Amino acid sequence: MRAAAVACLAALTLAAPAHAAQFDWDALGSEFCRASVAGDVAGLRAIFSRELNQALDAAMANPKLLAPNVMFQTYTNVVPACRAKTRNAALVAIERGNPPRGVPSWTEYLVIAPEADGSSRIDDVLFATRRSDTLRARLAFYALAR
């Protein structure tokens, strides 16, 4: 699984200059879907920004941290369907659902940040409930609530 994340990241890095004008981050969003549904924290770390990984490190010390397959989504009910679609230069929509109701049951957004090496990484997740509900806010809560 880690190899798939590395391969995806390599493809994104190589393709970043060509896709930069088109803002096509669907592959990054698809890898986020795959890793988050699977609870693959190592795969997510490969596509997170350095700062988001630092926030994750701080939160991981809390034994009450949410399970990995729900930590990175709005609600704690497990849903198997996840679809990514680039919205603009900074946001990728993540539509989650539970068949047969289908997708979307809700939509959250990945905040994409450019890196110095020309690639892009996920810098935050804007959850579907309210503007202040983000992955960074959730991780900060768990980092402080030990």
N, C-alpha and C positions, 0 to 999 in steps of 0.2 A: 504494500500500500504506500509506503514511504517512497518507493521507487516511482510510483505513478505521480505522486505529488512533485517529486524532483523533475520528472520528465515534463510535466505540465508547466512547472515554473521555468524550465529551460526553454520550452516553446514560447512561453510568454515573453521571456527576456529577448529571445532572438526576433520575435515578431513585434516587439514593442514599438520600434521606430516606424515600421510600415503601418501599424494599426493606430498609432497615436493620433493621427488626423481623423480617424473614423471613430475613435473612442469605443472600440469593440472589446469589452472585457468579459464576454460570455464564458470563455474558457476558465477564467479566474473564478467567476461565479459558479460554474459547474463543478469545479474542484471543491469550492466551499460547500456546495450541496452534498457532494459525495462524502466528504470528510465529516461534516457536521451530522448527517444522518447516521453515519457509521460510528460516531463517537471517537473518531480518529484525531486525537489532539496533536499527535506528531505531524500528521498531514496538514492540519490547520496552521501549525506553527510555521511551516514552510511557506505559507502564503500570507502570513500576518506581517505587519510592519514591526520593526525592532521595538518601538514604543508599546504596541499592543501586546507583544510577547512579554515585555517587562511587566505590564499590568497583569497578565495571565500568571506569570511566575509569583507575583505577590499574593494573588488570590488562591493559588494552589495550596498554600499552607493551611487553609481553612478546611477542617474535616467535614464541614457541613456544605461544602461546595456542591452545586447541582451536578447531576450526572452529565458526562460529556455529550450524550446524544440530545440533551435538551438545554444545556448551558448556552448554546450559541443560537437559540431561536427565541421568539417572543414568549410563547406559552410552554408550560411543562408537559403537556400531553404529546406523546410521541406520534409524529406523522411521517409516513414513509415517502410521500411525494414532495419533491423539491425541484424547482425549475428556475433558472437564472436568465435574465434578460437585461442587457445594457440599456440604461436610460439616458445617460449623458456622460460627460468626461469624468465626473466624480462619483456617480452612483450606478450601482447594479441592483435591480429589483430581484428579490428572492421570493418566489411565490411558493408557499407551502400548503399542503392539503392532505387529506386522508380519503383515498378512494373508497367508495364510489362517488363521494361528493365531488372529488376532483380537485383541481388546482385552479384558482387559489382559494384557500380558506382564509388566508391572511397573507399580507405582503410586508416584508421588511426590506431594508436597503443596506447594501454594503457601501461603505465610504472608501473610495479608492484613492490611494496617495502615490504619486510618482516617487521613485527612488533615484538616487544619484547615478546608479548603473544603467538607467534607462528602462528598467522594469517597473512594474507597479505592484503594490501590495495592498492588502485590506488593512485599513487603519481603524475602523470601527464598524459596528452594526447598529443601525437605527431600527429599533423594534417597533412593532405595529401599534402599541398602546398609546404612547404620548411622546412628545419631542424629547423630554428629558430621560426617557427610558432607552438607554444605549448599552452596548456591551461594555464599554469603558466604565460607565456608571455602575453596572452590575459587578464588574470585577473589583472596582474600588470599594463597594459595599462589603464584599467577601474578604478583601484584604484587611479592612478595618474591624470586621465583626468576628474576630477569632475567639 
